[in-house]
Amino acid sequence: MIASERRRFILEALGNRGVISLKDTAKELCVAEITVRRDFEKLEHEGKLKRVQGGAASLEDSDGAELTMSTKLPQNMSEKERVASVAAGLVNEGESVFIDGGTTMIPLASILMTKNIRIITYNTMIIRKVSNPAAQIILIGGEYLPHYNMNLGPIAQEMLKQFYFDRAFFGCSGIDIEQQMVFSTEPGSLNMKRIAMENAKCNHLLVDSSKFSKRGFLKLCDTDSFDSIITNDFSYKGKLQDNFVVVKNIE
């Protein structure tokens, strides 16, 4: 990976999390820690981040406040809940369902836990919501990344390959309408998404209005790879394929 790609990844990660660690970033980029340290130094010199002990922070969060998935969860929650209610209505009793990582999946999981279905996920935030669920829940194992609240890596990928899904639900970091492209940010979760998509009969993308016209670090797939794209945003109706579903506003 060339230097400009690494630095774009670093800035994207900082935008999502506020603070990133040197060790985790090197692991995600599959490079030596000294390489990432030099990238941090250059970006700090350019005024794009602030180095902190063991990592780097965005300028807005240079006091060390860490924007984890847990702290991001309340953002756009009403929109996520509206999208989740429509998505959950697609699931029938007895189905096997994959739930992706990310905060968009949490309100969906809360609804689906009341159904007599099987849920497979690598999203550890979902387990925290469990309270006498009707659903059977299978948590994919692997290397735990606390920033993302996910289990990732080769062990997780091999385990995920064993399952078939009637439906799979995904989040993303952004959609570029002009390119008709869906983006992701984390290399590890990108592999998990692709495995689940291959093993699912129907794939559904859930996005709130904040994700449109945004790009992530990595291309996941084109928009027509999904059986439906479910969102609360009316602005892009007609600009995507017939798989685009707009959630009606709830007063």
C-alpha distance (Angstrom), angle and dihedral (degrees) to the residues before:
residue distance angle dihedral
M1 . . .
I2 3.79 . .
A3 3.80 122.4 .
S4 3.82 96.1 -107.0
E5 3.83 91.0 54.5
R6 3.80 92.0 49.0
R7 3.78 92.3 50.2
R8 3.78 92.4 47.9
F9 3.81 88.4 52.6
I10 3.82 90.3 49.9
L11 3.80 92.8 51.6
E12 3.81 91.5 45.8
A13 3.80 90.7 50.9
L14 3.79 91.0 48.8
G15 3.78 89.9 51.0
N16 3.80 90.2 54.6
R17 3.81 100.2 39.1
G18 3.79 108.6 20.3
V19 3.81 92.2 -140.7
I20 3.81 129.3 43.0
S21 3.78 131.0 -175.4
L22 3.78 124.8 -124.9
K23 3.80 93.0 -132.4
D24 3.81 96.7 48.8
T25 3.80 93.0 45.0
A26 3.80 92.1 51.8
K27 3.80 89.6 50.1
E28 3.80 93.1 48.6
L29 3.80 91.8 48.9
C30 3.83 93.4 41.7
V31 3.81 92.3 -128.8
A32 3.80 136.2 116.8
E33 3.80 118.8 -81.8
I34 3.82 90.5 -120.6
T35 3.82 88.5 60.8
V36 3.78 92.1 53.9
R37 3.80 91.2 44.8
R38 3.80 89.4 56.8
D39 3.80 90.2 48.8
F40 3.81 89.5 51.9
E41 3.80 90.2 50.1
K42 3.79 93.4 50.6
L43 3.81 93.9 46.2
E44 3.80 90.7 48.2
H45 3.81 89.9 50.8
E46 3.82 87.8 52.6
G47 3.80 90.1 52.1
K48 3.81 95.0 -114.7
L49 3.82 100.2 117.6
K50 3.79 143.2 2.3
R51 3.78 121.4 -120.9
V52 3.81 115.5 -129.6
Q53 3.78 132.4 179.9
G54 3.80 108.0 -61.2
G55 3.79 95.7 -1.6
A56 3.78 147.0 -3.1
A57 3.80 138.4 -72.1
S58 3.77 133.8 -153.4
L59 3.79 114.3 -109.4
E60 3.82 90.2 -111.4
D61 3.80 91.0 53.9
S62 3.79 101.0 34.4
D63 3.79 90.2 127.9
G64 3.80 85.8 77.9
A65 3.80 99.1 -103.6
E66 3.78 105.6 154.1
L67 3.80 118.7 -141.1
T68 3.78 101.0 -149.4
M69 3.78 125.8 172.6
S70 3.79 88.1 -97.3
T71 3.79 93.2 57.1
K72 3.82 91.2 45.0
L73 3.81 92.5 51.9
P74 3.85 97.4 91.1
Q75 3.82 93.0 52.3
N76 3.84 112.5 111.0
M77 3.80 88.8 -10.1
S78 3.81 96.5 153.6
E79 3.82 89.8 55.0
K80 3.79 91.8 46.7
E81 3.80 90.9 50.8
R82 3.81 92.6 52.3
V83 3.78 91.2 50.0
A84 3.81 91.2 46.0
S85 3.81 93.4 52.8
V86 3.80 91.4 57.2
A87 3.80 93.3 43.8
A88 3.81 92.7 49.6
G89 3.80 89.7 54.1
L90 3.82 89.1 66.0
V91 3.81 92.5 63.3
N92 3.79 120.0 93.0
E93 3.79 127.6 -156.4
G94 3.79 113.5 -86.5
E95 3.81 96.1 24.0
S96 3.79 126.6 135.1
V97 3.80 110.1 -126.0
F98 3.80 133.8 -169.3
I99 3.80 118.2 -150.6
D100 3.80 118.4 -163.1
G101 3.80 128.1 -140.5
G102 3.80 123.7 -91.8
T103 3.78 137.9 70.0
T104 3.81 95.8 -79.8
M105 3.79 88.2 70.6
I106 3.81 96.2 57.5
P107 3.83 99.4 79.2
L108 3.82 88.6 42.9
A109 3.80 91.6 52.6
S110 3.81 91.2 48.8
I111 3.82 90.2 58.5
L112 3.80 96.5 41.0
M113 3.81 92.5 52.0
T114 3.80 87.9 71.1
K115 3.82 91.5 60.9
N116 3.79 128.8 84.0
I117 3.79 94.6 -113.1
R118 3.80 140.5 112.0
I119 3.82 116.7 -104.8
I120 3.79 121.3 -162.3
T121 3.80 118.2 -172.5
Y122 3.80 145.2 150.0
N123 3.82 90.5 -154.7
T124 3.81 105.5 110.5
M125 3.81 92.8 -168.4
I126 3.79 87.9 72.6
I127 3.79 92.3 62.9
R128 3.80 90.2 59.4
K129 3.80 88.5 61.6
V130 3.80 94.4 55.4
S131 3.80 115.6 119.8
N132 3.81 114.5 155.1
P133 3.82 93.9 -39.2
A134 3.79 121.3 -164.5
A135 3.81 88.4 -145.6
Q136 3.78 125.1 81.8
I137 3.82 106.9 -120.8
I138 3.79 123.8 -155.0
L139 3.80 116.0 -170.9
I140 3.79 115.1 -155.5
G141 3.80 111.5 -130.9
G142 3.79 128.9 -140.8
E143 3.78 138.8 101.8
Y144 3.79 110.4 -15.2
L145 3.83 115.2 -133.0
P146 3.82 106.8 -166.2
H147 3.82 95.0 -165.4
Y148 3.79 90.2 61.1
N149 3.82 99.2 28.7
M150 3.81 89.3 -130.6
N151 3.78 139.4 122.5
L152 3.82 108.1 -132.0
G153 3.78 142.7 158.4
P154 3.82 136.4 75.1
I155 3.82 95.2 -46.1
A156 3.81 91.4 52.5
Q157 3.80 91.8 47.5
E158 3.80 93.7 50.7
M159 3.79 91.7 48.4
L160 3.80 92.7 48.6
K161 3.81 91.5 52.4
Q162 3.82 89.7 66.2
F163 3.81 94.9 67.3
Y164 3.80 135.0 82.2
F165 3.81 118.7 -154.0
D166 3.78 130.2 -156.0
R167 3.79 86.9 -159.7
A168 3.79 135.0 8.4
F169 3.80 124.7 -162.7
F170 3.80 121.8 -156.7
G171 3.78 140.8 -173.3
C172 3.79 127.3 -158.7
S173 3.80 142.1 -166.4
G174 3.79 94.0 -120.6
I175 3.81 150.2 -28.7
D176 3.77 125.8 -128.8
I177 3.80 105.5 -151.5
E178 3.80 95.1 -166.1
Q179 3.79 93.0 52.8
Q180 3.82 93.0 36.3
M181 3.81 85.3 -133.7
V182 3.81 133.1 143.8
F183 3.81 118.2 -147.2
S184 3.78 136.9 -156.6
T185 3.80 131.6 -169.4
E186 3.82 108.9 -154.4
P187 3.83 117.4 68.0
G188 3.80 91.8 -151.9
S189 3.79 95.8 53.6
L190 3.81 90.8 44.3
N191 3.80 89.1 66.1
M192 3.81 91.4 47.4
K193 3.80 91.6 51.2
R194 3.79 92.6 51.2
I195 3.79 93.3 49.1
A196 3.80 91.6 50.2
M197 3.81 92.2 47.5
E198 3.80 90.7 53.5
N199 3.80 91.5 50.2
A200 3.81 97.9 45.9
K201 3.79 130.2 90.3
C202 3.83 92.1 -151.4
N203 3.80 127.6 22.1
H204 3.81 123.1 -159.7
L205 3.82 128.6 -171.7
L206 3.81 119.0 -151.5
V207 3.81 117.5 -159.3
D208 3.77 133.9 164.2
S209 3.79 120.9 -148.4
S210 3.83 93.6 -92.2
K211 3.83 91.6 70.0
F212 3.80 99.3 62.5
S213 3.80 121.5 105.6
K214 3.81 89.5 10.1
R215 3.75 127.4 119.8
G216 3.76 130.3 -150.5
F217 3.76 129.5 -155.4
L218 3.80 95.0 -97.4
K219 3.80 135.2 42.9
L220 3.81 112.3 -125.2
C221 3.81 102.8 179.8
D222 3.78 142.5 -58.5
T223 3.79 119.4 -73.3
D224 3.80 96.6 -108.4
S225 3.81 90.0 62.5
F226 3.81 86.3 84.0
D227 3.78 126.0 77.1
S228 3.79 88.0 -142.3
I229 3.80 139.0 4.7
I230 3.80 109.4 -153.2
T231 3.79 119.9 -162.3
N232 3.79 143.5 148.5
D233 3.82 92.8 -133.0
F234 3.80 116.6 104.6
S235 3.81 93.8 -176.3
Y236 3.79 96.4 86.0
K237 3.79 99.7 42.6
G238 3.79 108.1 134.8
K239 3.80 94.1 19.0
L240 3.80 94.0 89.3
Q241 3.78 132.2 49.4
D242 3.80 127.0 -78.5
N243 3.81 88.8 -82.3
F244 3.82 90.5 76.1
V245 3.81 113.2 111.4
V246 3.78 121.4 -171.7
V247 3.80 117.8 -154.1
K248 3.78 113.2 -136.2
N249 3.78 116.2 -120.2
I250 3.77 115.4 -100.0
E251 3.78 114.5 -148.1
